[in-house]
Amino acid sequence: MVATTELPTTVFSLDLNEEQIQMQKWVHEFAEDVIRPAAHEWDEREETPWPIIQEAAKIGLYGPQFLAATTNDSTGLLLPVCIEEMFWGDAGIGMAILGTSLGVAAIVGNGTPEQMGEWIPQCFGTVEKPALAAFAVSEPDAGSDVSALKTRAVYDEAKDEWTINGQKTWISNGGLADVHVVVASVDPALGTRGQASFVIGPNTPGLRQGAKFKKHGIRASHTAEVFLDDVKVPGRQLLGGKQKLDERMARAREGRSTGVQAALSTFETTRPAVGAMAVGIARAAYEYALQYAKERVQFNKPIIMNQAVSFTLADMKVDIDSSRLLVWRAAWMGRTRHPFTSAEGSMSKLKAGETAVRVTEQAIQILGGMGYVRETPVERWARDAKIMTIFEGTSEVQRIVIARAISGLHIT
Ligand SMILES: Cc1cc2nc3c(=O)[nH]c(=O)nc-3n(C[C@H](O)[C@H](O)[C@H](O)COP(=O)(O)OP(=O)(O)OC[C@H]3O[C@@H](n4cnc5c(N)ncnc54)[C@H](O)[C@@H]3O)c2cc1C
């Protein structure tokens, strides 16, 4: 090695650029001024916070432009940076605003440019009348096991029309959305490789909401069953088109690699985003607990002066920062098309989700009784955090995905 006093030139940097910093500040202001003050009310009401979604639409935080700006960022970091700020504000309202992007991600991930142009604007509606989108995969007998979907899509060649029948459950914005992206089985014998995604537009006969769930957390976000009874969908609403699906299923029948699978490909891209949501909740709880620990006096000194408390805060901070780094790495890899050889997207979601649960629980402990009551938001943050280890693949499912990726074996 040659010793040198000159600093090496490098392109590696974790500094956000000027545009990213401006967007981060802008979303943070909205989270602080609009989302946080409304969070308790909408959590108690357990309803979709339409006025807040409309506010977000008015300033351009809800709509295709915001999505384009964040997803076009060449580093991939802008989306997780903005999501973290929004969920720092509140996870229930954050989910009500961002739930649409699950449906949009399915359209972007599987659709043709024409389908994107037709459907993405409809997912968001207009500033005056915002709309929502939903992504419907889960079913009563198919949660972690996506290959077990029973919802069937049958093609009528003469009419170039699909008929979809089935029942979906746990669907964010289910029944309330104008646009539902529904994953259905076309050839059940092929498992996930025989599945396809269909866009179902507003007021389509046969699609209706079932029961709405009363939840533990993210209560401002609507979650419901969706029933599909003889829903008729024109051929052009099969995402990616019939030819591509036929070719993929033919490859699967011959035992060849099929590449993209409808539901799984959407989850690949959305998991780092869920990691960013979890980082936002964890950071909110950590900041609150840090401040409280400096102010709360017991035994004639602030409680932070006890190592038991300050070391807990140190651990919380380390967990949050390491989670964010994993989220940023996965987002960067996704944007720059680095293959996720070790399931880095799943790694980020796993670590951040479990961090959010642990850190919010630690924050309750630091606040003592004040952490256990609704006078402070920490109790709500702990309830909200738990979903981060359940939806978009449970922690166990993430471990399976990672174990398979690192071992090359079909771990079950
Ligand atoms: C609030 C909320 C919003 C949601 N939003 C949506 C949405 O918009 N769209 C959508 O399609 N779905 C959505 N979901 C569904 C969510 O993705 C599922 O709940 C999740 O995938 C788990 O499925 P399940 O609930 O059926 O649990 P199960 O699959 O029944 O799992 C139960 C337990 O068994 C474990 N387990 C299962 N299989 C294995 C295994 N092989 N090895 C080890 N452990 C295993 C799981 O990890 C879990 O701990 C949402 C759920 C909730 C609660």
PDBQT file of the ligand as one rigid body, heavy atoms in Angstrom, charges set to zero:
ROOT
HETATM    1  C1  LIG A 501     -53.808  -4.062   8.867  1.00  0.00    +0.000 C 
HETATM    2  C2  LIG A 501     -53.531  -5.008   7.762  1.00  0.00    +0.000 A 
HETATM    3  C3  LIG A 501     -53.444  -4.535   6.456  1.00  0.00    +0.000 A 
HETATM    4  C4  LIG A 501     -53.207  -5.424   5.394  1.00  0.00    +0.000 A 
HETATM    5  N1  LIG A 501     -53.211  -4.945   4.113  1.00  0.00    +0.000 NA
HETATM    6  C5  LIG A 501     -53.176  -5.850   3.087  1.00  0.00    +0.000 A 
HETATM    7  C6  LIG A 501     -53.371  -5.416   1.747  1.00  0.00    +0.000 A 
HETATM    8  O1  LIG A 501     -53.550  -4.227   1.459  1.00  0.00    +0.000 OA
HETATM    9  N2  LIG A 501     -53.369  -6.355   0.755  1.00  0.00    +0.000 N 
HETATM   10  C7  LIG A 501     -53.183  -7.676   1.026  1.00  0.00    +0.000 A 
HETATM   11  O2  LIG A 501     -53.215  -8.467   0.092  1.00  0.00    +0.000 OA
HETATM   12  N3  LIG A 501     -52.988  -8.115   2.289  1.00  0.00    +0.000 NA
HETATM   13  C8  LIG A 501     -52.983  -7.244   3.323  1.00  0.00    +0.000 A 
HETATM   14  N4  LIG A 501     -52.810  -7.674   4.611  1.00  0.00    +0.000 N 
HETATM   15  C9  LIG A 501     -52.623  -9.106   4.872  1.00  0.00    +0.000 C 
HETATM   16  C10 LIG A 501     -51.222  -9.453   5.367  1.00  0.00    +0.000 C 
HETATM   17  O3  LIG A 501     -50.298  -9.357   4.335  1.00  0.00    +0.000 OA
HETATM   18  C11 LIG A 501     -51.321 -10.866   6.004  1.00  0.00    +0.000 C 
HETATM   19  O4  LIG A 501     -52.026 -10.716   7.219  1.00  0.00    +0.000 OA
HETATM   20  C12 LIG A 501     -49.963 -11.480   6.211  1.00  0.00    +0.000 C 
HETATM   21  O5  LIG A 501     -49.364 -11.801   4.984  1.00  0.00    +0.000 OA
HETATM   22  C13 LIG A 501     -50.051 -12.757   7.070  1.00  0.00    +0.000 C 
HETATM   23  O6  LIG A 501     -51.037 -13.612   6.615  1.00  0.00    +0.000 OA
HETATM   24  P1  LIG A 501     -52.096 -14.208   7.680  1.00  0.00    +0.000 P 
HETATM   25  O7  LIG A 501     -52.650 -13.083   8.458  1.00  0.00    +0.000 OA
HETATM   26  O8  LIG A 501     -53.035 -15.060   6.939  1.00  0.00    +0.000 OA
HETATM   27  O9  LIG A 501     -51.224 -15.077   8.672  1.00  0.00    +0.000 OA
HETATM   28  P2  LIG A 501     -50.776 -16.607   8.467  1.00  0.00    +0.000 P 
HETATM   29  O10 LIG A 501     -50.178 -16.786   7.129  1.00  0.00    +0.000 OA
HETATM   30  O11 LIG A 501     -51.913 -17.481   8.850  1.00  0.00    +0.000 OA
HETATM   31  O12 LIG A 501     -49.631 -16.724   9.550  1.00  0.00    +0.000 OA
HETATM   32  C14 LIG A 501     -49.913 -16.904  10.938  1.00  0.00    +0.000 C 
HETATM   33  C15 LIG A 501     -48.574 -17.091  11.662  1.00  0.00    +0.000 C 
HETATM   34  O13 LIG A 501     -47.922 -18.276  11.160  1.00  0.00    +0.000 OA
HETATM   35  C16 LIG A 501     -46.610 -17.953  10.714  1.00  0.00    +0.000 C 
HETATM   36  N5  LIG A 501     -46.247 -18.786   9.592  1.00  0.00    +0.000 N 
HETATM   37  C17 LIG A 501     -46.983 -19.056   8.473  1.00  0.00    +0.000 A 
HETATM   38  N6  LIG A 501     -46.290 -19.864   7.657  1.00  0.00    +0.000 NA
HETATM   39  C18 LIG A 501     -45.081 -20.076   8.229  1.00  0.00    +0.000 A 
HETATM   40  C19 LIG A 501     -43.906 -20.809   7.870  1.00  0.00    +0.000 A 
HETATM   41  N7  LIG A 501     -43.828 -21.476   6.726  1.00  0.00    +0.000 N 
HETATM   42  N8  LIG A 501     -42.867 -20.813   8.719  1.00  0.00    +0.000 NA
HETATM   43  C20 LIG A 501     -42.923 -20.115   9.883  1.00  0.00    +0.000 A 
HETATM   44  N9  LIG A 501     -43.992 -19.415  10.281  1.00  0.00    +0.000 NA
HETATM   45  C21 LIG A 501     -45.060 -19.388   9.464  1.00  0.00    +0.000 A 
HETATM   46  C22 LIG A 501     -46.693 -16.484  10.320  1.00  0.00    +0.000 C 
HETATM   47  O14 LIG A 501     -45.423 -15.871  10.277  1.00  0.00    +0.000 OA
HETATM   48  C23 LIG A 501     -47.591 -15.928  11.412  1.00  0.00    +0.000 C 
HETATM   49  O15 LIG A 501     -46.841 -15.698  12.562  1.00  0.00    +0.000 OA
HETATM   50  C24 LIG A 501     -53.009  -6.793   5.672  1.00  0.00    +0.000 A 
HETATM   51  C25 LIG A 501     -53.072  -7.256   7.007  1.00  0.00    +0.000 A 
HETATM   52  C26 LIG A 501     -53.347  -6.392   8.023  1.00  0.00    +0.000 A 
HETATM   53  C27 LIG A 501     -53.463  -6.949   9.423  1.00  0.00    +0.000 C 
ENDROOT
TORSDOF 0
